[in-house]
Amino acid sequence: MTASTRSSTPPQAGANAAARSHEPHRRQDDAAEALDRQASVLLAQWWSGVSPISLVLAATDWALHLWSSPGSQWRLARQALQEGQTWWLDTVQAMTRGMAWGGLPAGAGAQADASAPVQADAPLEQALREDVRYAHPAWQQWPWRSYATAGKAVERWWQQAAALRGMRPHSREQMRFYGRQMLDLWAPSNALWSNPQALQRAVETGGQSLWKGWGQALEDVQWRLGWGEPPRRFDPQLVPGRGLATTPGQVVLRNALIELIQYAPTTTTVAREAVLIIPSCIMKYYILDLSPHNSLVRWLVGQGHTVYIVSWKNPDESDALLGMDDYVRDGVLAALDHVRCATDAPVHLMGYCLGGTFAAIAAAALSGGDARLGCQRSQGAADAGVLASLTLLAAETDFKEPGELGILIDEAQVRLLEDMMAARGYLTGQQMAGSFQFLHSRELVWSSQTRRWLLGEDEIGNDLMAWNADVTRLPAVMHSQYLRRCYLNNDLAEGRFLFEAQPIALRDIRVPVFAVGTVKDHVAPWRSVYKIHHLVSAEVTFALTNGGHNAGIVSEPGHPGRYHHLLTTPPEQPWRCPDEWLAAAPRRDGSWWPSWAEWLRQHSSGEVPARTPRADPDLGPAPGQYVMVRYGD
């Protein structure tokens, strides 16, 4: 009877009953996960967006290795003693030069003598000279010099103490970084009583500098607490369409994710192949169209090119589910499709920073037949007739060695960010900007606060600083995928990256590649950018320029002090490590822009009459609408 009853029970009914039996457990699991996320968000608020779990894991790694290494304990104690002796000898030298206790310089003659370096080859002298916080001559006087050199001595010791044998490399870098952050926090330049430059300014102004600095500090604190407007530090003309992003052009395409701008020609003929620029969606596109004198877009138009650029939408909560596939498909490929149709010629595709990563993904998908354009002429799977070349500016495709940004990226930190973004659907612009400020707090936070709060100086920003303050959001899903698939898993370099569920490989790229790295880039280190050489099956021309991630790229001809190394590597060339390449690459004085323009000409196929963008009143002129969208967060 029982067996008969069981056999007569409909399978679907049994499945429904099983599902109902699991439903309470599923709801409980969902509630538990929601509680975890809420706790994670609270932790993020208390810890300013930094994962305490990641920090504790790193500190535990360090502490356990120190505890189990008596030899390292002895070595670090000996080094601490040596650093202390070096600091004391430096202090004695400063004291014996006749400075009065605690006094500021008595006169111009005394200051000139007292502010000279203690000794050109003193052990701490070089470290002091390289730190812009101590550039004022008063820091060479006692006791101020002793305050500064004490911090430098501890910093030198900590760089050794944080790197114990056996530690995970990520923990080692975290301990070095957070130790340096604490030392920067307690630097003597941050306090009025220990900053001779601030004390001198207060005496010279009769205290007015302190009064003004107090007001500016109050403005800054109120803004950070959300109680007021951000302090105006820029010329009101430094906004898109007025003092910035003024190169004439028209918006020729708009979809839910991008506006595509075509710029008006200034020459009667142009190269047949147009240039399509994909900037990073992390910041706004006009980094490449700043003021007229340093606009890469304007300069490129003047060289006889048809130039297009993508302006990304500044997302809101409705864009939370946009992923990397959407950015490549509706961003890069949609723009590429329009340009290819409008010009009836292959396209020079160029990407900057994350835009370069998107461009490389699109190029690989086209090359491998995993993506096709609506107007693609060829019926084959290859990208023949679509791309003429690929240019990558400070763009990583191999994320195994991401530089300083990798310090803030691990499983615990990514999970914390995902929980923060889940509440809103996006990463706020201030959170993104805060990450970069945290990495370079010495230059971007403490030095700025010293000038504004202690010296009472007005910070009048330039065009690059105005652009840097114009922050954007990032959709939750896209940012999570970017961090996990690129930084944590390195899927793109290792052949596991999926575009629309199909695996792509950078080695399918066979069009000529021009890649640019910058010497001081902390976002995309040049040695990491250089790895494009062994990832693609193409000729690679690599340029290494001085400067940083932004200033090295925005490096117009005539910019003083600029130089770059340039060398082309054929696809069959044996592998050369970055240092070998640098030794072989000839140095060229001046901006890298003319070298790139020459390279573009070599990979173009002649001239055609200049192409004038069609004015569409529904789309409007450059700089478009998306770039104007700003949020308070």
N, C-alpha and C positions, 0 to 999 in steps of 0.2 A: 504493500500500500504506500509506504513512504517512497520507495523507489519510483513507483508509477506516478505519484504526485510530483516528484522532482522532474521526471522526464517530460511531464505535460506542461511544465511552467514555460511560458514563452521566453526565449533568450533576451529579447529587448526589455521585458519586464524585470528580469534579473539584473540586467545592466543598470536600469534606472534605479532599482533598489540599492545596488552597490554604490551608485553615484550619490544617492541621498544619504547613505550611511557615512560617506566621506565628507559631505558638505560641512558639518560642524567643525571637523578638523581643519578644513580648508579656510573657513572663516577665522578660526583661531590663529592659524598660521599667518593670515593676512593682517590680523590685528597685531600679532607679535612683530611682524615686519614694519608695520606703521609706527609702532612704539619705538623700534630701533631707529627708524629714520628721524623721528622727532627728537630722540636723545642725541642723535648725531648732529642735527641742526643746532641744538642748544650748545653742544660742544664747540661747534664751529663759531658760534657767536662769542663764546667765552674766550676762545683761543684765536680770534681774528682770522678765521678761515684756515688755520694750520692744524693738521691732524695731531693731537697729543699722542695718539697711539703710535704713529710713525716716529715721533720724537723719543718716546719712551723706549721703543724697540732699539733705536740707534744708541741711546744712552746705556741701555742694558748690555748691548753688544760690546760697547767700549769698556764699561765697568767690569764685566766678567773677564775680558781679556787682560785688563790691567791687574785685576786681582790674582789671576793665574800666571802672571809673568813677573817674577821678582827681578829678573834682569832688566826689564823695561822700567820697573819702578826705580831701580838704582840709576839707570841711565837718565830718566827724566828728572830725578832729584839733582843729579850732577849738572844737567843742562840748566835747570832752574837757578842753581848756584852760580853758574857761569854767566847767565844773563843778568843776574842781580849784581855781580861784580862789574860787568861791563857798564851797566846803568850807573852804578855808584861812581866809577871812574869818570864817566861822562859828566855826571853832576858836579863832581869836584872841579873838573876843568872849567865848567861854567861859573861856579862860585868864585874861583880864583881870578876871574877877570874883572873884579872890582865892582860888581853890582851890589846895590844896597838891598837889604832884606825886604822882600815883598814889594819893592818899589818899581814904579814905572820909570822909563828913561827920563832923566832930568833935563835933557836938552837934545838938540839935533846932533851935536857932536858926539855926546855920550851914546846916543842911539846908534849912530853910524858905526861906532867902534864895537858896541856890545852886541849888535845884531849880526856881526860876521860869524860864519860857521866856526864852531869850536875847533875843528880839525878836519881837513878835507877827507882824510881816510878813516875818520872815527867810525867804529862799527855800526852805530845807530844813525849816522849822518845820512846815508843813502836812503834809508827807510823814511826818515823825516822829510827829505827833499821830495820824495815821490808822492807824498800825501798833501793834497791841495788844501786841506784844512789848516795846515801849519805853514802856509806860504808867507804869511805876514812876518816882517823882520822881528817883531816883538817876541815871537816864539823862540828866537835864538837866545833870549835872555833868561837868566835864572831869577825866580824858580820856575817860570813857565816852561822852559825847555825840559826841566826835570819831569813835569807832569806829562808832557807829550811823549818823551822817550820812555817813560815807565809803561805807558800803554803799548808802545811799539815793541818793547822787550817782552811783555807778556804775550803779545800777538805772535811774535816769532816762536816763543816757546810752545804756545798752544798748537801751532801748525805741526810741530813734531809730536806733541802729546796725543793729538787726536788720531794719529795714524799708527795704530798698534798692529803688530804682525798678527795675521789671522782674522782681522775684522773684515766684514763684508765691505766691498768698495763703496756701496751706497751709504752705509752707516758711517764710514770714514769721512765721506764728503759732507754728510749732514752734520757731524760733530764739528768739523772745521768751520762750516758755514754758521751754525748757530752760536758757536763760541765767538766768532768774529762779530756777529750781530750784537752780542752782549757787550763786547769791548767797544763797539761803536756807540752803543747806548750810553756807556759811562765815559766816553771820551771827554777830556777837559775842555774841548772846544764847544761843548753843548751847554756849559754852565757859565753864568756871568762871572762868578767869583774866580774861575780858573781860566778865563779867556782874556788875555791882555788886550787884544784888539778891541773887544767889546768895551772893556774898561776905559781904554783910551778914547774911544768914540764918545762914551758917556761924558767924560771930562771935557772934551772938545766942544760938545754940543750943549753943555750945561744940563745934561739929563734928558734932553729932548729925544735923543735916539731911543732911550729906554721907554719913554712915554709912548712914542710912536710904535715901537716894537710890541709893547703890551697890547695896544689896540689891534695890531695885526694878528697877534697870537689869539686874541679873543675872537676875531673874525674866523680864523682857521678852525678853532675848536668848535665854534657854533656850527659851521658848515659841516664838519665831520660828524657832529651829533644830529644833523638833519634839521637844524633850527634856523637856517638862513641860506642865502644864496652864496655860491662859490665866490671867493674874492676875485675881483677882476684884475688880472695880471697881464692882459694882452691889449694891444691896440685894437679898438673896436672895428677897425677896417680889416683885421685878420680873420675873416670868415669866408667860407666858400662863396664864390660869385662876386666878391668885392675885392679883397686884397689877396685872396688865395683861390686856386682853381679857376683862373680867369682866361685860360686858353679858349678861343672861340670854337664852338662846336654845337652839335645837335644830338639829342637823345633819339636814337633810331630804333630802339627796341626796349620794351618794358614787359616783364612778367612778374610773377609773385615773388621772385627772389632777386632779380637784377634789373638794372638799367644799363643799356649799352650805349656808350657815347662815341660818336664819330667826330673827329676834329676837322675843322676847315683847313684846306691846304694853303700854303703860302708860296708854293712854287708852281710853275706852269705844268711841269711833268712830275710824276712820282714813280717810284719803283712799282713794278707790276704786283708783287706780293705785298699785301698789307701786313701791318704789325698789330696783333691783338694782345693787349696787356691784361693779365689776371692778377690784381693786387690781392693782398691778404684780406680776409673778411674779419680779421681780428681788429683792424683799424680801418679808417676810411681811405678811399682810393687816392685822394689828392696829395698824399705823400710824394707821389710822382708828378704832381702838378701844383707845386707850392707857389712861390712868387715867380714873376716872369723871368728873373735872372737865373733861377736854379730849377726850373721846371724841365724834367726829362721829356715830358710829353711835348711841350712847346719846342724844345731843341730838336727832337726827333722829327716833328713836322717840318721844321726848317731845313732838315737834311734831305727832304724830298721823299717822305714816307706817308702813306695813308695810315693813320693811327686810330685805333679803337681802344677803348678801355671799359672794363666792367666796374660798375658802382653797385656794391652789394646792399641789399635791404638791411636796415637796422631792425632785428627781429623783435617781436613781442611774444606774449604767452601763447598766441595762436600758432606760432611757428615751432612750438616745443618739440614736435615729432620729426622735424626736418633732420635728415641724416647726411652723411658724406655722399651717398649716392645722389641725393637731391642736389647738393652743391656742385657735383661734377656734371650731372645730366642737365639740370635747369640753369646752371651757371656757365661752366666752361663750354660744354658741348652746344648749348643753345646759342651762345654768342658766336662760337666757331661756325655753326651752321649758317647764321645770318651773314657773317663776313665772307664766308666761302661763296655763298650765293650772290652777294652783292658785288663782289670783285671778280668772280669767275676765274679765280687763281688760287694756288696754294697759299697758305697763311704762315707767317712767322709768329709762332705762339710763344709768349713770354709770361712767366709767372714770378711773383715776388713773395718770399717768405711762405706762408701757408698757401698762398695762391700758386706758388711754384709747385708745391706738393700736389695740389689739385690738377695743375697743368700736366705734370708727369703721369698722374693716374689716367687722365683723359688721353694722353698720347699713347700710353701703353694699351689702353682699351681699344683705341682705333687701330693701332698697329697689329694687335692680336685678333682683330675681327670681333671683339666683344662689344663694340659700340659702332654705330653708323650714323651718319648725318642724313638729314632729310633730302639734301640736294647733292649727295655724294654721286659723282659722275660714274665712277667705276663700279661694276657689279661684283668685283672680287672682294676678298676679305681684308686686303691690306689697306694701308692709309695713303696709298699713292694718290696724289692730286688733292690731298687735304692739308697736310703740313709741309711747309718748306723747311722749317727748322724749329728747334725748341731752345729757348733761353730760360735759365733758372737763376734768379738773383737771390742770394742768401737763403736758399731753399734746401731743406733737408729731404732726402729720400731714404736714407739709412739713419735710424734714430737710436742706434745702439750706444752712441757717445754724444748725447744731446747737450753737453755742457752744463752750465749752471742751472738751466731750467730743469734739468733732470733731478736736481736736489729736491724739488717740490713735487715730484711725480713718482709715486709708488702705489701699491694696491690700497693701502689705508687712506692715503690722501685722495686718490681718485674716488673711492667710495664716499668719502666725506663730501667731495664736490658734487657727486651725483645726488646725494641726499639733499644738499643745499639747493641744487637746481630743480629737483622734483617739486619743491614747494612753490616755485615760480614758473618753471618751464624754460628758464634761461639762466645763463651766467651774466650777472650785471657788468656793465662797463667799469664801474668802480672796483669790482672784484678782480677783473682782468688787469686793470691798471695797477691795483694794489700788489698783485703778484710780481710785476716787474719792478715796482718801487721797493718791495721787500728784498728782492735779489740785489738791488743796488741802492740800499737805504743810505749808504754813506754819501753818495752824490745826490740822490734824488729826494731824500728826506732830511737828513741831519744838516747837510751843508745849506740847504734851502732855509730850514728853520733858523739856523744861526744867522743868516743874512737878514731875514725878516724880523725875528723876535729879539735878537741880541744887538744887532747893528742898526735896526730900524730902516733897512734899505728897501726900496720898492723894487720888486722883480718885474721888469718889463720884458715879457717873453718875445722871442722871435717867431718866425713863421713855423719852424719845425716844432717849437714848444707848443704853439697854438694847435697844430695838428695833433700832437701827442695828447693834448687835453681833451680832444674831441673823441671820446671813447664810444665803443659800440658794445652791444650784447652779443652773446653766442647762444644758439639753440641748445637745449639740454642734450638731446640725442646726438647731434653732430659733435658737440664738444666731448661727450663721453666716448663716442666711437673714435674720435681723433686721438684721445689720450690712450685708450686701450689698444687700438689696432696698430697705431704707429709707435707711440712711446713705450708702452709696456710690452707689447708682443713683437714689434718690429716686422709686422706682416708684409709691408710693402717691399722691403729689401729682401726678405726671405721667401718670396713667392707664394705667400698665403693670402694676400689681399684679395678680397672679393668685391667686384663691381657688379651690382645687380645680379648677385648670386653666381657670378662667373669669375673664376680665378684669372688674374692678370699678372703679367711678368714684365718688369722694366726692360729686360733683355730683348723684348720684341721691338723696342724703339731703335730705328735705324736711320732716322733723319739726323743731320748734324746738330750737335748740342754746344751751346755757349753757356758756361756756368761761371758765376761770380761769387767769390768768398771775400770776407773782409777780416783783416788781421785781428781786430778787437771785438769781434762778434761774440757776444755771450748767449745769444738766442739760437743761432745756427753756426756753431764753430766751423771755421773754414776747413779744418781737417775732416770734419764730418760731411760737409758739402762736397768735398773733393772725392768722396767715395762714389760719386756718379760715374767715375771712370770705369769701374769694374761692374757696374750694374746695367749699362746699356751696351748694345751692339753697334755703336756709332762712333764717328770721329768726335772727340770732345776737345773744345778750346776752353781752357780754364784761365780766368783772370783773378789774381789775388791783389786786392787794393787795400791801402791803409785806411783807417777809420773803423767805425763800428757798424752795427746792424743797419742803422738808418743813415748816419752821416757818411758812411763809406759808399752807399748806393747813391744818395743825393749828393753827387760830387761833380758839379758842372765844370766844363773846361775853364781854366783860369783860376780855379779855386787854389789858393796858396798851399803849398806843401803836399800836394797830392802826387802819388806815384802808384804804379801797379806792375805786377809781373804777369807775363802772358806767354802761353805755350800751347800749341796744338798737339794732341796725341791721337794718332790714327788708331782705328779699332784693333788692328793686328799688333800694335805696340805692346811689348811685355810690360807687366805691371811695375809701376814706380810708386814707392811710398811718398806721402806728402813732402817730406823733407828732401828726398831725392829730386822730386819735381821742382821744388823751390830753388835748389842749387843749380838746376839746369835752365830754369825759366829766365829769360832776359828781363831786366828792369826797364820800364818806360816811365819817364817823368810825365806828370799831368794826369788828367782824368782818364778813366777807362771808357768813357762814352765814345770818343772818336774811334777807339779800337773796336768797339762793338759795332758802330756804324759801318766801318770798313768791312767787318765780317759779314754784316747783313747784305751789303752790296755784292760781296763775293758769292753769296748764296741766293741772289735774286736773278731774275731772267730778263732784265731790260726795263725800259721806261714806257709808261702809258700817260695819256692826258690826265691831269689832276682830277681827282674825284671830289665833288662838292657834296656834302651831306644834305639830304632833303629835309627841309623844315616842316615838321608836323606839329600843328598847334596843340594837338592832344598830348603829345609827348614833351614838347617844349625844348628850350635850348640847354646847353651845358651850363652849370654842372648837374642839372637834373633835380629831381625831388627827393630821392632816397638819401642823398648825402646831407640833406637839411634836417633829417629826423634826429632829434636828440631827446634823451631821457634824463631824468634827475638822478637815476641810480647808476 
